[in-house]
Amino acid sequence: MRYLYGCMVLIWLTGCKQPLEPTVVNNQYTLEECKEELLEAEDFSQGESIDKIVVVKKERTMYLYRDNKVMNTLPVSLGKNPIGTKQQQGDNRTPEGEFWISRKLCSPRYYRSLCISYPRPEDKARAARRGVNPGGAVTLHGQPTWNADGKGDSYTLSKNWTQGCVAVTNAAMQELWYAVREGVPIVIR
């Protein structure tokens, strides 16, 4: 039933894209299909696009907007240390503020990722004043390879386990992959 529901959501959101079954080889996601989509510019569906993402850390919920209307909500996992904004590399905090999706990334560890524009100049300046590295490589990503089939989604979504990223199910990542373009704003609060 969950697979059927995920298919219906994906078809509703993308128009015609069929869900991809993530493939894992040697404990890494295969990247060929993902890279081909990026090269062929088949990683976006204009018809059902999302133009803003809001993550409310306290609720562990992501809100997807189009034309100022909530189109969908998704449960998320955050950094292992979810209270407060990211201060430095290794603090396991998810940054807070206004960012944008800076690029799409085919990830051998977390299926697919949407890169978040952290650190911003003000994050770098704050870290420099403290004499620390602000960290980076913060993404909105899918699941680790051990959960490629989604059978562990309820477990992973019940915990904050990332190093500061925002994690969703692989089915939700497929939804986001086709609905979000680079430059889409993401607010994390």
GROMACS elastic network, one bead per residue, 0.5 to 0.9 nm:
[ bonds ]
;  ai    aj funct       b0    kb
    1     4     6  0.50459   500
    1     5     6  0.60814   500
    1     6     6  0.84866   500
    2     5     6  0.50556   500
    2     6     6  0.60405   500
    2     7     6  0.85515   500
    3     7     6  0.61118   500
    3     8     6  0.86244   500
    3   171     6  0.84781   500
    4     7     6  0.50213   500
    4     8     6  0.62202   500
    4     9     6  0.86534   500
    5     8     6  0.50879   500
    5     9     6  0.61908   500
    5    10     6  0.85423   500
    6     9     6  0.51132   500
    6    10     6  0.60481   500
    6    11     6  0.85091   500
    6    19     6  0.80476   500
    6   171     6  0.62785   500
    6   172     6  0.79623   500
    6   175     6  0.87987   500
    7    10     6  0.50626   500
    7    11     6  0.59879   500
    7    12     6  0.83617   500
    7    18     6  0.70189   500
    7    19     6  0.61194   500
    7   171     6  0.83878   500
    8    11     6  0.51484   500
    8    12     6  0.59249   500
    8    13     6  0.84372   500
    9    12     6  0.50362   500
    9    13     6  0.60112   500
    9    14     6  0.84572   500
    9   175     6  0.76566   500
   10    13     6  0.51029   500
   10    14     6  0.58625   500
   10    15     6  0.77613   500
   10    16     6  0.81640   500
   10    17     6  0.70398   500
   10    18     6  0.72401   500
   10    19     6  0.68576   500
   10   171     6  0.80254   500
   10   172     6  0.83949   500
   10   174     6  0.74253   500
   10   175     6  0.55158   500
   10   178     6  0.87657   500
   11    14     6  0.52458   500
   11    15     6  0.50571   500
   11    16     6  0.52829   500
   11    17     6  0.59227   500
   11    18     6  0.66412   500
   11    19     6  0.81477   500
   11   175     6  0.88505   500
   12    15     6  0.55119   500
   12    16     6  0.78037   500
   12    48     6  0.78428   500
   13    16     6  0.84944   500
   13    17     6  0.87910   500
   13    45     6  0.82307   500
   13    47     6  0.79223   500
   13    48     6  0.51276   500
   13    49     6  0.75856   500
   13   175     6  0.68495   500
   13   178     6  0.80866   500
   13   179     6  0.70042   500
   14    17     6  0.57801   500
   14    18     6  0.87239   500
   14    44     6  0.80093   500
   14    45     6  0.54417   500
   14    46     6  0.79777   500
   14    47     6  0.68676   500
   14    48     6  0.56915   500
   14    49     6  0.78775   500
   14   175     6  0.74573   500
   14   178     6  0.62944   500
   14   179     6  0.67386   500
   15    45     6  0.74177   500
   15    47     6  0.69459   500
   15    48     6  0.71768   500
   16    45     6  0.89367   500
   17    20     6  0.86927   500
   17    45     6  0.85658   500
   17   178     6  0.83772   500
   19   171     6  0.76792   500
   19   174     6  0.72383   500
   19   175     6  0.88347   500
   20    23     6  0.88871   500
   20   171     6  0.87052   500
   20   174     6  0.78235   500
   21   148     6  0.84283   500
   21   149     6  0.78438   500
   22    29     6  0.68878   500
   22    30     6  0.77007   500
   22   111     6  0.72679   500
   22   145     6  0.89686   500
   22   148     6  0.61099   500
   22   149     6  0.73104   500
   22   170     6  0.81036   500
   23    28     6  0.82630   500
   23    29     6  0.56468   500
   23    30     6  0.57594   500
   23    31     6  0.87150   500
   23   111     6  0.89898   500
   23   145     6  0.88497   500
   23   148     6  0.74674   500
   23   149     6  0.89244   500
   24    27     6  0.59089   500
   24    28     6  0.52222   500
   24    30     6  0.58903   500
   24   108     6  0.85555   500
   24   145     6  0.66120   500
   24   146     6  0.87810   500
   24   148     6  0.73538   500
   25    28     6  0.54023   500
   25    29     6  0.63175   500
   25    30     6  0.65387   500
   26    29     6  0.83305   500
   27   108     6  0.84667   500
   27   109     6  0.80870   500
   27   145     6  0.62290   500
   27   146     6  0.77409   500
   28    31     6  0.88774   500
   28   107     6  0.85291   500
   28   109     6  0.57785   500
   28   110     6  0.85321   500
   28   111     6  0.85295   500
   28   144     6  0.88139   500
   28   145     6  0.62980   500
   29   106     6  0.88201   500
   29   107     6  0.70374   500
   29   109     6  0.63754   500
   29   110     6  0.75232   500
   29   111     6  0.59026   500
   29   144     6  0.89073   500
   29   145     6  0.65981   500
   29   148     6  0.82971   500
   30    33     6  0.77448   500
   30    34     6  0.82771   500
   30   106     6  0.88758   500
   30   107     6  0.85243   500
   30   108     6  0.64920   500
   30   111     6  0.83182   500
   31    34     6  0.52925   500
   31    35     6  0.59684   500
   31    36     6  0.84768   500
   31   106     6  0.61149   500
   31   107     6  0.72136   500
   31   108     6  0.67723   500
   31   111     6  0.83090   500
   31   112     6  0.89682   500
   32    35     6  0.52489   500
   32    36     6  0.60734   500
   32    37     6  0.86604   500
   32   106     6  0.89009   500
   33    36     6  0.50829   500
   33    37     6  0.62501   500
   33    38     6  0.87771   500
   34    37     6  0.51979   500
   34    38     6  0.64640   500
   34    39     6  0.87842   500
   34    43     6  0.81747   500
   34   105     6  0.85732   500
   34   106     6  0.59513   500
   34   107     6  0.89616   500
   34   112     6  0.79082   500
   35    38     6  0.50982   500
   35    39     6  0.61519   500
   35    40     6  0.85383   500
   35   105     6  0.85677   500
   35   106     6  0.65859   500
   36    39     6  0.50300   500
   36    40     6  0.59662   500
   36    41     6  0.82670   500
   36    42     6  0.81170   500
   37    40     6  0.51747   500
   37    41     6  0.57665   500
   37    43     6  0.53265   500
   37    44     6  0.89328   500
   38    42     6  0.62331   500
   38    43     6  0.57634   500
   38   104     6  0.82409   500
   38   105     6  0.89129   500
   38   106     6  0.88783   500
   39    42     6  0.77486   500
   39    43     6  0.88453   500
   40    43     6  0.80113   500
   41    44     6  0.71702   500
   42    45     6  0.77480   500
   42   178     6  0.82278   500
   43   104     6  0.89572   500
   43   177     6  0.64755   500
   43   178     6  0.53287   500
   43   179     6  0.84305   500
   43   180     6  0.87675   500
   43   181     6  0.85132   500
   44    49     6  0.78562   500
   44   177     6  0.68889   500
   44   179     6  0.58814   500
   44   180     6  0.67598   500
   44   181     6  0.67479   500
   45    48     6  0.62557   500
   45    49     6  0.63870   500
   45   178     6  0.54410   500
   45   179     6  0.59569   500
   45   180     6  0.83520   500
   46    49     6  0.53704   500
   46   178     6  0.84865   500
   46   179     6  0.74003   500
   47   179     6  0.85548   500
   48    66     6  0.84106   500
   48   178     6  0.85270   500
   48   179     6  0.61864   500
   49    65     6  0.88445   500
   49    66     6  0.69742   500
   49   176     6  0.89074   500
   49   178     6  0.76260   500
   49   180     6  0.60691   500
   49   181     6  0.79874   500
   50    53     6  0.75411   500
   50    64     6  0.62940   500
   50    65     6  0.56029   500
   50    66     6  0.50342   500
   50    67     6  0.84075   500
   50    71     6  0.80561   500
   50   176     6  0.80572   500
   50   179     6  0.53541   500
   50   180     6  0.55209   500
   50   181     6  0.80798   500
   50   184     6  0.78464   500
   51    64     6  0.78221   500
   51    65     6  0.59127   500
   51    66     6  0.51405   500
   51    67     6  0.70798   500
   51    68     6  0.84057   500
   51   179     6  0.84888   500
   51   180     6  0.71052   500
   51   181     6  0.81891   500
   51   183     6  0.89969   500
   51   184     6  0.56690   500
   51   185     6  0.71820   500
   52    63     6  0.83031   500
   52    64     6  0.61931   500
   52    65     6  0.50502   500
   52    66     6  0.66425   500
   52    67     6  0.85499   500
   52    68     6  0.80802   500
   52   100     6  0.89127   500
   52   180     6  0.85512   500
   52   184     6  0.58192   500
   52   185     6  0.52238   500
   52   186     6  0.60205   500
   52   187     6  0.80752   500
   53    62     6  0.69083   500
   53    63     6  0.57852   500
   53    65     6  0.61781   500
   53   100     6  0.89462   500
   53   184     6  0.75636   500
   53   185     6  0.63207   500
   53   187     6  0.62989   500
   53   188     6  0.84510   500
   54    61     6  0.83410   500
   54    62     6  0.56500   500
   54    63     6  0.50679   500
   54    64     6  0.66730   500
   54    65     6  0.80345   500
   54   185     6  0.84134   500
   54   186     6  0.56299   500
   54   188     6  0.59274   500
   54   189     6  0.78602   500
   55    58     6  0.89959   500
   55    59     6  0.84295   500
   55    60     6  0.72732   500
   55    61     6  0.58277   500
   55    63     6  0.62750   500
   55    64     6  0.88756   500
   55    76     6  0.83641   500
   55   166     6  0.85643   500
   55   186     6  0.75181   500
   55   187     6  0.61479   500
   55   189     6  0.63236   500
   56    59     6  0.54997   500
   56    60     6  0.59060   500
   56    61     6  0.55520   500
   56    62     6  0.63955   500
   56    63     6  0.80640   500
   56   187     6  0.83641   500
   56   188     6  0.61323   500
   56   189     6  0.52254   500
   57    61     6  0.67413   500
   57    62     6  0.84707   500
   57    76     6  0.85371   500
   57    77     6  0.88032   500
   57    78     6  0.74438   500
   57    82     6  0.73853   500
   57    83     6  0.83173   500
   57    94     6  0.85489   500
   57    96     6  0.87986   500
   57   188     6  0.70508   500
   57   189     6  0.59283   500
   58    61     6  0.79934   500
   58    82     6  0.85578   500
   58    83     6  0.84661   500
   58   189     6  0.80542   500
   59    62     6  0.85756   500
   59    75     6  0.85149   500
   59    76     6  0.89061   500
   60    74     6  0.86232   500
   60    75     6  0.59714   500
   60    76     6  0.52634   500
   60    77     6  0.64832   500
   60    78     6  0.74125   500
   60   157     6  0.89181   500
   60   160     6  0.89695   500
   61    73     6  0.66401   500
   61    74     6  0.56560   500
   61    76     6  0.55361   500
   61    77     6  0.84818   500
   62    72     6  0.83018   500
   62    73     6  0.54706   500
   62    74     6  0.50235   500
   62    75     6  0.62090   500
   62    76     6  0.65778   500
   62   188     6  0.89683   500
   63    70     6  0.63863   500
   63    71     6  0.76398   500
   63    72     6  0.60861   500
   63    74     6  0.66229   500
   64    69     6  0.82661   500
   64    70     6  0.56545   500
   64    71     6  0.55908   500
   64    72     6  0.52660   500
   64    73     6  0.61197   500
   64    74     6  0.80923   500
   64   176     6  0.89271   500
   65    68     6  0.57732   500
   65    69     6  0.52683   500
   65    71     6  0.54179   500
   65    72     6  0.73505   500
   66    69     6  0.54036   500
   66    70     6  0.66349   500
   66    71     6  0.64782   500
   67    70     6  0.84838   500
   70    73     6  0.75483   500
   74   168     6  0.74815   500
   74   169     6  0.88950   500
   74   172     6  0.73567   500
   75   157     6  0.68534   500
   75   167     6  0.87683   500
   75   168     6  0.67657   500
   75   169     6  0.84535   500
   76   156     6  0.89542   500
   76   157     6  0.61170   500
   76   158     6  0.87656   500
   76   160     6  0.84050   500
   76   166     6  0.64115   500
   76   167     6  0.55157   500
   76   168     6  0.50973   500
   76   169     6  0.80398   500
   77    80     6  0.87482   500
   77   156     6  0.71894   500
   77   157     6  0.54984   500
   77   158     6  0.74619   500
   77   159     6  0.61996   500
   77   161     6  0.66470   500
   77   162     6  0.71854   500
   77   165     6  0.81659   500
   77   166     6  0.58167   500
   77   167     6  0.50246   500
   77   168     6  0.66326   500
   78    81     6  0.79705   500
   78    82     6  0.62047   500
   78    92     6  0.87364   500
   78    93     6  0.76866   500
   78    94     6  0.62575   500
   78   159     6  0.79397   500
   78   161     6  0.63479   500
   78   162     6  0.57606   500
   78   163     6  0.79409   500
   78   164     6  0.62613   500
   78   165     6  0.59540   500
   78   167     6  0.64480   500
   79    82     6  0.53383   500
   79    83     6  0.89709   500
   79    91     6  0.86704   500
   79    92     6  0.50107   500
   79    94     6  0.52874   500
   79   160     6  0.55072   500
   79   161     6  0.56010   500
   79   165     6  0.58651   500
   79   166     6  0.71621   500
   79   167     6  0.88675   500
   80    91     6  0.86521   500
   80    92     6  0.54141   500
   80    93     6  0.66957   500
   80    94     6  0.85702   500
   80   159     6  0.81131   500
   80   162     6  0.57479   500
   80   163     6  0.63618   500
   80   164     6  0.71276   500
   81    84     6  0.82426   500
   81    91     6  0.71364   500
   81    92     6  0.52085   500
   81    93     6  0.50172   500
   81    94     6  0.77961   500
   81   160     6  0.75979   500
   81   161     6  0.84899   500
   81   162     6  0.88380   500
   81   163     6  0.83210   500
   81   164     6  0.78701   500
   82    85     6  0.79269   500
   82    86     6  0.89378   500
   82    92     6  0.74866   500
   82    93     6  0.53071   500
   82    94     6  0.62509   500
   82   160     6  0.72362   500
   82   164     6  0.79820   500
   83    93     6  0.71188   500
   83    94     6  0.83349   500
   84    87     6  0.86090   500
   84    93     6  0.70650   500
   84    94     6  0.78489   500
   84    95     6  0.77853   500
   84    96     6  0.75577   500
   85    93     6  0.61331   500
   85    94     6  0.60513   500
   85    96     6  0.50236   500
   85    97     6  0.82842   500
   85   189     6  0.85500   500
   86    89     6  0.79947   500
   86    91     6  0.68734   500
   86    92     6  0.74929   500
   86    94     6  0.55106   500
   86    96     6  0.71047   500
   86   123     6  0.86467   500
   86   134     6  0.77034   500
   86   135     6  0.83215   500
   86   164     6  0.75085   500
   87    90     6  0.89890   500
   87    91     6  0.69805   500
   87    93     6  0.76155   500
   87    95     6  0.79101   500
   87   123     6  0.78509   500
   87   126     6  0.79996   500
   87   127     6  0.66745   500
   87   132     6  0.84169   500
   87   133     6  0.85236   500
   87   134     6  0.61406   500
   87   135     6  0.81546   500
   88    91     6  0.58984   500
   88    92     6  0.86828   500
   88    93     6  0.85025   500
   88   127     6  0.65637   500
   88   132     6  0.61670   500
   88   133     6  0.54640   500
   88   135     6  0.54396   500
   88   136     6  0.88403   500
   89    92     6  0.77642   500
   89    93     6  0.89532   500
   89   132     6  0.77543   500
   89   133     6  0.56541   500
   89   134     6  0.53154   500
   89   136     6  0.71538   500
   90    93     6  0.81030   500
   90   134     6  0.89876   500
   90   135     6  0.71709   500
   90   163     6  0.71534   500
   90   164     6  0.83830   500
   91    94     6  0.88774   500
   91   135     6  0.88326   500
   91   163     6  0.76248   500
   91   164     6  0.77526   500
   92   161     6  0.86651   500
   92   162     6  0.70036   500
   92   165     6  0.83964   500
   93   162     6  0.85387   500
   93   163     6  0.68118   500
   93   165     6  0.79475   500
   94   138     6  0.79697   500
   94   162     6  0.85667   500
   94   163     6  0.77518   500
   94   165     6  0.57555   500
   94   166     6  0.72086   500
   94   188     6  0.83170   500
   95   118     6  0.75636   500
   95   119     6  0.85840   500
   95   138     6  0.82840   500
   95   164     6  0.71111   500
   95   165     6  0.82444   500
   95   188     6  0.70384   500
   95   189     6  0.82846   500
   96    99     6  0.86635   500
   96   187     6  0.73859   500
   96   189     6  0.51380   500
   97   186     6  0.83929   500
   97   187     6  0.57217   500
   97   188     6  0.53244   500
   97   189     6  0.61909   500
   98   117     6  0.89672   500
   98   185     6  0.71462   500
   98   186     6  0.61020   500
   98   188     6  0.65690   500
   98   189     6  0.85701   500
   99   102     6  0.87204   500
   99   116     6  0.64786   500
   99   117     6  0.54659   500
   99   118     6  0.69656   500
   99   119     6  0.89823   500
   99   120     6  0.79517   500
   99   184     6  0.86262   500
   99   185     6  0.57866   500
   99   186     6  0.51778   500
   99   187     6  0.60632   500
   99   188     6  0.79324   500
  100   115     6  0.83584   500
  100   116     6  0.58487   500
  100   117     6  0.55382   500
  100   118     6  0.86371   500
  100   182     6  0.76108   500
  100   183     6  0.54082   500
  100   184     6  0.53609   500
  100   186     6  0.51092   500
  100   187     6  0.79537   500
  101   104     6  0.78509   500
  101   114     6  0.61941   500
  101   115     6  0.55806   500
  101   117     6  0.62286   500
  101   139     6  0.86779   500
  101   140     6  0.89330   500
  101   180     6  0.82769   500
  101   181     6  0.74100   500
  101   182     6  0.50987   500
  101   183     6  0.51015   500
  101   184     6  0.54049   500
  101   185     6  0.63475   500
  101   186     6  0.68387   500
  102   114     6  0.74427   500
  102   115     6  0.54470   500
  102   116     6  0.57193   500
  102   117     6  0.55364   500
  102   181     6  0.88971   500
  102   182     6  0.54299   500
  102   183     6  0.59463   500
  102   184     6  0.81855   500
  103   113     6  0.85223   500
  103   114     6  0.60346   500
  103   115     6  0.52934   500
  103   116     6  0.77105   500
  103   117     6  0.87547   500
  103   181     6  0.80692   500
  103   182     6  0.53198   500
  103   183     6  0.79180   500
  104   112     6  0.76678   500
  104   113     6  0.59302   500
  104   115     6  0.60874   500
  104   177     6  0.78952   500
  104   181     6  0.82584   500
  104   182     6  0.71412   500
  105   111     6  0.89557   500
  105   112     6  0.59642   500
  105   113     6  0.50185   500
  105   114     6  0.61814   500
  105   115     6  0.70257   500
  106   110     6  0.84235   500
  106   111     6  0.65821   500
  106   113     6  0.63399   500
  106   114     6  0.89251   500
  107   110     6  0.53622   500
  107   112     6  0.50280   500
  107   113     6  0.63810   500
  107   141     6  0.84339   500
  107   142     6  0.88491   500
  108   111     6  0.59839   500
  108   112     6  0.79655   500
  108   144     6  0.89224   500
  108   145     6  0.82071   500
  109   112     6  0.85222   500
  109   142     6  0.88225   500
  109   143     6  0.79549   500
  109   144     6  0.57559   500
  109   145     6  0.62340   500
  110   113     6  0.71199   500
  110   141     6  0.60021   500
  110   142     6  0.50084   500
  110   145     6  0.66095   500
  110   148     6  0.87440   500
  110   167     6  0.87956   500
  110   170     6  0.85289   500
  111   141     6  0.71557   500
  111   142     6  0.54398   500
  111   143     6  0.64485   500
  111   144     6  0.72325   500
  111   145     6  0.74796   500
  111   148     6  0.78740   500
  111   170     6  0.70336   500
  111   173     6  0.82487   500
  112   140     6  0.85681   500
  112   141     6  0.58372   500
  112   142     6  0.59084   500
  112   143     6  0.86526   500
  112   170     6  0.80031   500
  112   173     6  0.67873   500
  112   174     6  0.79243   500
  112   177     6  0.76876   500
  113   139     6  0.60343   500
  113   140     6  0.55402   500
  113   142     6  0.66662   500
  113   173     6  0.76214   500
  113   177     6  0.80119   500
  114   138     6  0.88552   500
  114   139     6  0.55035   500
  114   140     6  0.50646   500
  114   141     6  0.63600   500
  114   173     6  0.88236   500
  114   176     6  0.84835   500
  114   177     6  0.76331   500
  114   180     6  0.86245   500
  114   182     6  0.83288   500
  115   118     6  0.84728   500
  115   137     6  0.70927   500
  115   138     6  0.63036   500
  115   140     6  0.63570   500
  115   141     6  0.83546   500
  115   182     6  0.88195   500
  116   119     6  0.85214   500
  116   137     6  0.76421   500
  116   138     6  0.56954   500
  116   139     6  0.52006   500
  116   140     6  0.70234   500
  116   165     6  0.89013   500
  116   186     6  0.77945   500
  117   120     6  0.65759   500
  117   136     6  0.86803   500
  117   137     6  0.85990   500
  117   138     6  0.77227   500
  117   139     6  0.86082   500
  118   121     6  0.88097   500
  118   123     6  0.77081   500
  118   134     6  0.88522   500
  118   135     6  0.82697   500
  118   136     6  0.60269   500
  118   137     6  0.73523   500
  118   138     6  0.63463   500
  118   139     6  0.87692   500
  119   122     6  0.77932   500
  119   123     6  0.53894   500
  119   124     6  0.61942   500
  119   134     6  0.67157   500
  119   135     6  0.71502   500
  119   136     6  0.59829   500
  119   137     6  0.85695   500
  119   138     6  0.84128   500
  120   123     6  0.51547   500
  120   124     6  0.63766   500
  120   125     6  0.87236   500
  121   124     6  0.51110   500
  121   125     6  0.61656   500
  121   126     6  0.86419   500
  122   126     6  0.60778   500
  122   127     6  0.85423   500
  123   126     6  0.51716   500
  123   127     6  0.61854   500
  123   128     6  0.85429   500
  123   134     6  0.65682   500
  124   127     6  0.51699   500
  124   128     6  0.60375   500
  124   129     6  0.86753   500
  124   133     6  0.77654   500
  124   134     6  0.58421   500
  124   135     6  0.88499   500
  125   129     6  0.62374   500
  125   130     6  0.87469   500
  125   134     6  0.87689   500
  126   129     6  0.52656   500
  126   130     6  0.65874   500
  126   131     6  0.87527   500
  126   132     6  0.88279   500
  126   134     6  0.80688   500
  127   130     6  0.51163   500
  127   131     6  0.60561   500
  127   132     6  0.51575   500
  127   133     6  0.60152   500
  127   134     6  0.52463   500
  128   132     6  0.59153   500
  128   133     6  0.71961   500
  128   134     6  0.78952   500
  129   132     6  0.78437   500
  130   133     6  0.88267   500
  132   135     6  0.87720   500
  133   136     6  0.88118   500
  135   138     6  0.82289   500
  136   139     6  0.89463   500
  137   165     6  0.83685   500
  138   163     6  0.85069   500
  138   164     6  0.65109   500
  138   165     6  0.51499   500
  138   166     6  0.79855   500
  139   164     6  0.82945   500
  139   165     6  0.51744   500
  139   166     6  0.63925   500
  139   167     6  0.81516   500
  140   165     6  0.59543   500
  140   167     6  0.56919   500
  140   168     6  0.74842   500
  140   173     6  0.83486   500
  141   165     6  0.73569   500
  141   166     6  0.63820   500
  141   168     6  0.62725   500
  141   169     6  0.82683   500
  141   170     6  0.81607   500
  141   173     6  0.66974   500
  142   148     6  0.88018   500
  142   166     6  0.86894   500
  142   167     6  0.55803   500
  142   168     6  0.52115   500
  142   169     6  0.53961   500
  142   171     6  0.82134   500
  142   172     6  0.77686   500
  142   173     6  0.55877   500
  142   174     6  0.86030   500
  143   146     6  0.79598   500
  143   147     6  0.60004   500
  143   148     6  0.64876   500
  143   150     6  0.80602   500
  143   153     6  0.82043   500
  143   156     6  0.81687   500
  143   167     6  0.68677   500
  143   168     6  0.68217   500
  143   169     6  0.58825   500
  143   170     6  0.58651   500
  143   173     6  0.87930   500
  144   147     6  0.56913   500
  144   148     6  0.67076   500
  145   149     6  0.85431   500
  146   149     6  0.80462   500
  146   150     6  0.89603   500
  146   152     6  0.83326   500
  147   150     6  0.52801   500
  147   151     6  0.64006   500
  147   152     6  0.55618   500
  147   153     6  0.71603   500
  147   156     6  0.86423   500
  147   169     6  0.89292   500
  147   170     6  0.86706   500
  148   151     6  0.79807   500
  148   152     6  0.86036   500
  148   169     6  0.89846   500
  148   170     6  0.71246   500
  149   152     6  0.78831   500
  149   153     6  0.88461   500
  149   170     6  0.82470   500
  150   153     6  0.52163   500
  150   154     6  0.85543   500
  150   169     6  0.69729   500
  150   170     6  0.69620   500
  150   171     6  0.79412   500
  151   154     6  0.76898   500
  151   155     6  0.86826   500
  152   155     6  0.52712   500
  152   156     6  0.62851   500
  152   157     6  0.85859   500
  153   156     6  0.51700   500
  153   157     6  0.58675   500
  153   158     6  0.83627   500
  153   168     6  0.86565   500
  153   169     6  0.63275   500
  153   170     6  0.88123   500
  154   157     6  0.52661   500
  154   158     6  0.61152   500
  155   158     6  0.52780   500
  155   159     6  0.70158   500
  156   159     6  0.56227   500
  156   160     6  0.77226   500
  156   161     6  0.75713   500
  156   167     6  0.88537   500
  156   168     6  0.88360   500
  156   169     6  0.85469   500
  157   160     6  0.74478   500
  157   161     6  0.89231   500
  157   167     6  0.82653   500
  157   168     6  0.75655   500
  157   169     6  0.80133   500
  160   167     6  0.88654   500
  161   164     6  0.84147   500
  161   165     6  0.89548   500
  161   167     6  0.86797   500
  162   165     6  0.56276   500
  162   166     6  0.72080   500
  162   167     6  0.72524   500
  167   173     6  0.86554   500
  168   171     6  0.81241   500
  168   172     6  0.60189   500
  168   173     6  0.62986   500
  169   172     6  0.51025   500
  169   173     6  0.61441   500
  169   174     6  0.86976   500
  170   174     6  0.62118   500
  170   175     6  0.86420   500
  171   174     6  0.52005   500
  171   175     6  0.64890   500
  171   176     6  0.88483   500
  172   176     6  0.62387   500
  172   177     6  0.85117   500
  173   176     6  0.50051   500
  173   177     6  0.58687   500
  173   178     6  0.87399   500
  174   178     6  0.65303   500
  174   179     6  0.86033   500
  175   178     6  0.57678   500
  175   179     6  0.62213   500
  175   180     6  0.85764   500
  176   180     6  0.56235   500
  177   180     6  0.58519   500
  177   181     6  0.80437   500
  178   181     6  0.79531   500
  180   183     6  0.86232   500
  180   184     6  0.66901   500
  181   184     6  0.59729   500
  182   185     6  0.88203   500
